[in-house]
Amino acid sequence: MVGAYMCFYSVGSALGAAAATQVYALWGWMAVSLLGALISETALVLWVLSRD
């Protein structure tokens, strides 16, 4: 179980870093901040929708 968690954590970190690098190169820090906010908002919506 811990191994699966670490695997998904690592993949998520890599994808986030790659996305942030591309967004920064194209549009700068404000866009990176907006990307982070969008990812957080998406996670919140998915959590709310998955509650019983």
ChimeraX commands (.cxc) that place a marker at each C-alpha (Angstrom):
marker #1 position 0.00,0.00,0.00 radius 0.5
marker #1 position 2.78,2.41,0.88 radius 0.5
marker #1 position 4.57,1.53,-2.34 radius 0.5
marker #1 position 1.49,2.39,-4.41 radius 0.5
marker #1 position 1.13,5.70,-2.58 radius 0.5
marker #1 position 4.77,6.57,-3.22 radius 0.5
marker #1 position 4.45,5.59,-6.88 radius 0.5
marker #1 position 1.43,7.84,-7.46 radius 0.5
marker #1 position 3.03,10.64,-5.42 radius 0.5
marker #1 position 6.15,10.44,-7.57 radius 0.5
marker #1 position 4.21,10.38,-10.85 radius 0.5
marker #1 position 2.07,13.31,-9.73 radius 0.5
marker #1 position 5.14,15.31,-8.76 radius 0.5
marker #1 position 6.78,14.64,-12.12 radius 0.5
marker #1 position 3.66,15.62,-14.08 radius 0.5
marker #1 position 3.20,18.74,-11.98 radius 0.5
marker #1 position 6.80,19.80,-12.47 radius 0.5
marker #1 position 6.63,19.22,-16.23 radius 0.5
marker #1 position 3.37,21.16,-16.53 radius 0.5
marker #1 position 4.66,24.04,-14.40 radius 0.5
marker #1 position 7.87,24.23,-16.45 radius 0.5
marker #1 position 5.98,24.44,-19.74 radius 0.5
marker #1 position 3.46,26.96,-18.42 radius 0.5
marker #1 position 6.24,29.14,-16.98 radius 0.5
marker #1 position 8.17,29.07,-20.26 radius 0.5
marker #1 position 5.10,30.15,-22.21 radius 0.5
marker #1 position 3.25,32.53,-19.87 radius 0.5
marker #1 position 5.25,33.20,-16.67 radius 0.5
marker #1 position 4.66,32.97,-12.94 radius 0.5
marker #1 position 1.08,34.22,-12.89 radius 0.5
marker #1 position 0.04,31.35,-15.16 radius 0.5
marker #1 position 1.90,28.84,-12.96 radius 0.5
marker #1 position -0.01,30.16,-9.96 radius 0.5
marker #1 position -3.29,29.87,-11.84 radius 0.5
marker #1 position -2.39,26.31,-12.87 radius 0.5
marker #1 position -1.80,25.40,-9.23 radius 0.5
marker #1 position -5.11,26.96,-8.23 radius 0.5
marker #1 position -6.92,25.09,-11.01 radius 0.5
marker #1 position -5.42,21.76,-9.96 radius 0.5
marker #1 position -6.39,22.41,-6.33 radius 0.5
marker #1 position -9.92,23.45,-7.30 radius 0.5
marker #1 position -10.31,20.33,-9.43 radius 0.5
marker #1 position -9.21,18.14,-6.52 radius 0.5
marker #1 position -11.69,19.88,-4.21 radius 0.5
marker #1 position -14.57,19.39,-6.67 radius 0.5
marker #1 position -13.71,15.71,-7.14 radius 0.5
marker #1 position -13.59,15.25,-3.37 radius 0.5
marker #1 position -16.97,16.95,-2.87 radius 0.5
marker #1 position -18.57,14.88,-5.64 radius 0.5
marker #1 position -17.19,11.62,-4.27 radius 0.5
marker #1 position -18.54,12.11,-0.74 radius 0.5
marker #1 position -21.51,10.07,0.37 radius 0.5
marker link #1:1,2 radius 0.2
marker link #1:2,3 radius 0.2
marker link #1:3,4 radius 0.2
marker link #1:4,5 radius 0.2
marker link #1:5,6 radius 0.2
marker link #1:6,7 radius 0.2
marker link #1:7,8 radius 0.2
marker link #1:8,9 radius 0.2
marker link #1:9,10 radius 0.2
marker link #1:10,11 radius 0.2
marker link #1:11,12 radius 0.2
marker link #1:12,13 radius 0.2
marker link #1:13,14 radius 0.2
marker link #1:14,15 radius 0.2
marker link #1:15,16 radius 0.2
marker link #1:16,17 radius 0.2
marker link #1:17,18 radius 0.2
marker link #1:18,19 radius 0.2
marker link #1:19,20 radius 0.2
marker link #1:20,21 radius 0.2
marker link #1:21,22 radius 0.2
marker link #1:22,23 radius 0.2
marker link #1:23,24 radius 0.2
marker link #1:24,25 radius 0.2
marker link #1:25,26 radius 0.2
marker link #1:26,27 radius 0.2
marker link #1:27,28 radius 0.2
marker link #1:28,29 radius 0.2
marker link #1:29,30 radius 0.2
marker link #1:30,31 radius 0.2
marker link #1:31,32 radius 0.2
marker link #1:32,33 radius 0.2
marker link #1:33,34 radius 0.2
marker link #1:34,35 radius 0.2
marker link #1:35,36 radius 0.2
marker link #1:36,37 radius 0.2
marker link #1:37,38 radius 0.2
marker link #1:38,39 radius 0.2
marker link #1:39,40 radius 0.2
marker link #1:40,41 radius 0.2
marker link #1:41,42 radius 0.2
marker link #1:42,43 radius 0.2
marker link #1:43,44 radius 0.2
marker link #1:44,45 radius 0.2
marker link #1:45,46 radius 0.2
marker link #1:46,47 radius 0.2
marker link #1:47,48 radius 0.2
marker link #1:48,49 radius 0.2
marker link #1:49,50 radius 0.2
marker link #1:50,51 radius 0.2
marker link #1:51,52 radius 0.2
view
